[in-house]
């Protein structure tokens, strides 16, 4: 574990086996980069981080793994974007992807195998989610993988709704001379959905269990009613696949969803995002979880290369 000055902040670097992980835990508890040293001495980026000259808009950088909490993507209240309605009927603001990715965290612990950090609610969070709680992000790093636990502990006297997720910016393509069309994505889902302009879930594209990753129909698609907790992608016929796992059990948690998205045809990344449920979960209820007073719940996601 090594501390490195980076654009006016202090970045921590972990080396576990052949993998190197980098993060500034206090800034959104965000894992910034993960790379692997290959047998020939070259380095393969698994999680992409671009070259930046400032951290002023850290949460807007297209890279790393932004943490989405308490809800993913766009929230709506009766067709109006940027709001949600709680169980008591109160309408509250809710930023895109929630407020953790742009928020401050307090480092709880850090050791050679990872870190844990707790969210420090600011004014935006208090207006959007005015409850008593502790939200923690814990990473454990492995030679060819990672495990991340998102834990919500209810310290108040009313149930807490949440439907959190990850926004992994995976490097793609990762081999010279290849394009997205040389990579296959495998997600076993019974339903593909999208979100319309009023926040409703509507039918998505018809996709096969295995799709080339240059298929434009994958973009902005929710893969749900999962038959497997795994999303696997990689070069056709080659080792080194990336496997993203939702939960720790053989069956995926009810309502859980993989989201596929990229910014442009030539973006150096492709996002395969494990979420507790589709966007706008507080309104439609799919993948919405509730933590009773005095209880806690953990959402576990793992990523492995092999």
N, C-alpha and C positions, 0 to 999 in steps of 0.2 A: 504494500500500500504506500503510495507516494503522493505528496502534495506538490502541485505545479501551478505557478502563476499563469493566469489566462484572462486577458482582456480586463484587467482590474479586479478579477475575482480569483479564488483559489479552487482549482480543479483537483479532484482526487482520482488517482489512477490505480486500479487493481490489476494484478497479473495472477491468473489462476491457470496453471498448466500452460497451454499454448494460447490462451485467450487473454485479451486485455480489455478492460471495461473502464469507462470514464464517466464521471458525473460531478455535478455541483449539487449535492443533496438539498441544500437550503433553497435552491431555485426550482420550485415545482417538483421536488423529489425525482427529477428527470434523469434517467439514464441517457447520456448523450451519444456515446459510441461504443460499439463492441466489434473488435476485430480479432482474427485468428491468424497466427503465423503458420504458413503452410510448410510441408516437408522440404520444398525447394527454396525456402527462405523468403518467398513472397508473402504479402499480407493481404488477406481477404476481409473486407468490411462486411460484417453481418448486418449491423445497424448503422445506417448512414448518418453522418454529420457533415454539413457543408462548411466551407471556409467562410467565416464571418469576420467583420471588423469591429463589431460592437455587440454588447449584450443588452442594449437598451430595450429591444423588442424580443427578448429571449423566448417568450412563449409563442412567438410567431415564426420562429425558425422551423423550416421544413426538414426536420431531422430528429433523431433520438427516439424517445418513447414518452410523449406527453401523457400524463395521467388525467383521465376523464372522470370527474366527480363533481356533484353527486349523480348527474345524468349525462348521457352521451348525446352529442350532436345537437340538433335544434329542438328546443322544447316549445310547445304551443299550448295555449289555453283557448279553446273554442275558436280555433282558426287564427288566433293572433300569435305571431312568432315572438320569441324572447320572453315568454311568461310560462308559468305553470300554476296549478291550483292544488293546494294541500288538502288534507283529509277534512279540515274544518271549513273548507270553502273559500279560504283566503287566496287571492290572486297575488303572485309574487314574481319579480323579475328572475330570469335565469339566462345567463350568458351562454353562447355557443360552447358546447362541451363542458359546461359548468365553470368552476372557478379555481380548481386546484392547480391546473397547469400554469396559470399566471400568478399563483399565490406563493406565500412564504412558508417554509417548513423549518421546524426545529430539529436538529440532528439529535437523535436519541442515542445511537450507538454506531460505531464503525469499526470493523476489524478486517483482517486480510481476506475474509470471505464474503464481505458485503456490507450493507448498511440498513438502518431503519430510521425513518424520520416521521414526525408528526406535523400535520397541517396547523398553521396559525391563522385562524379566521380574521380577515380584514373587513373593511366596511362593505365591500361588494358581497362577500360571503354572508355577512350578518343580515344584509337586506334580502338576499336570495334564499337563505336557508337558516332562519333564526332559531336554531335548536341548540340544545346542550349535547355535545358529542365530542369524540376524539376520532380523527381519521388518520390512519398510519399507513405508510408505504414501506415495505421491507423487501429488499433484494438479497438473494443468496446466489453467488456466482460459482460456476462449475467450469471444468476444463473445456467443455464443449456445450455449455448451456447456461441457463439461468432459471430461477424460480422467483416470481414476484407475488407477494401477498398484499392485497388491499384489505384493510380491516377497519370496520366502522363499529365503534362502541357507543352505545346510547347511555348518556349520563343524565338524561332528563326524565320527564314523567309522561311523555307521549311517544307513540311509535314513530320510528324514523324510516321514511321511504328512501330507497336508493337504487340505482341501476348504473353501475360504474363500468369503466372499460379502459383499454389501452389503445394507443395510436402508433404502433410500431412502424417506423420508416425503415423498411428493409432495403438493403442495397440490391439493385437489380438493373441490368445484368451484373454478375460478379466475375465473369470471365471475359477476357479480351476477345473481341471479334464476334461476340454473340449479341443477340437482340432479345427482346421480350418473347418473341415467337419461339425461341429455343427453350423456353421454360414452361413447365406444366404445373397447374394448381389443382389439388384434389381436396374437395370438401363434400362430404356426404350429407346433403341437406334435402329435406322433403319440400321446403318452401323457399322461394326467392322473392323478396319484397323490396319495395322502394318507398320513399316518403314523398307525398305530394306537397303542393304549395301551401296547404292548410294544416300540414302535420299528420295527415292520415296515412296509414299503411295501405299501399296498393300493390297489385300484382307486379312482380318484377319479371326479368327475362327468363326464358326457358334455357337452362344450362345443363350440360352433362356433368357427371361426377368428376371428370377430369377435363380441364380446359386449358388451351394455350393462353398465356398471360398477356398476349397482345389483343385478346378479344375485348373490344370496347364495351360489351354488355356487362363485363364484370364491374365496371366503375360505378360507385354509389349503389351497390347492391348489398342487401342484408340476406345472409344465408342462415336460415333458422329451421326449426323442427329438425334438429341435427340427429343423425343416426350414429355419429361418432364424435368424440370430443376433439378430434384432430383436424387440423388444416396442414397440408404438406405441399411444399413446392420446391422445385429445383430443375436442374438441367436434365433433359430427356436422356435416360440411359446412363447417367453419370452419378457417382457418389456425391455426398455433400448436401443432401436435401435439408431444408429448414422445416422443422415440425413445431407447430404451435398447438399447445394443449389447453383446453378450457376445463378447469376444475382438476380435482385429484382422483376422481372416481372413474370406473370404466364407462359409465354413461354420462353424457353431458348434462349439466344442470338444466332443469326445465326453463324454456324460454331463451336460453343462451344463444348467442348469435356471433357469426363471423361477418365482418364487413370488409369488402374489397374496394380499394380506391387508389387513384393516383392523380397527380395534378395535370400532367401533359404526356403526350406520346414519348417525348424525349427526356422526361424526368429521370434522374439517376436512382430513383427509389420507387418502391411499390409497397403500399400499406395493406397488410393483412391483420385485421384488428379484432381481438377477442373482447366481446362485450357481454355483460350480464343479460342484455335484452336489446331489441331494436330501439332506434331513436324515438323520443317522445313517450318513454315508458310510463311516466306519471299519468298520462291521459288514457292510453289504451290498455295498460296493465300487463302487457307481455314482458316477462323478464323483470318486472318490478318486484323488489324484495322489501320486506319490512322488518326492522330490528326492534323488538319490544324494549320497553324501559329496563335498564339494568343488564341488558344482554349485549352481545357482540356477534358480528358475522364477518367471515373472511372469504374473499374471492381470490382464488388461486389460479395463476396462469404460469405455464412453463414454456420455454423455447429451447430447442436442442438442434444441433447441427451434426449430421452423421450420414 
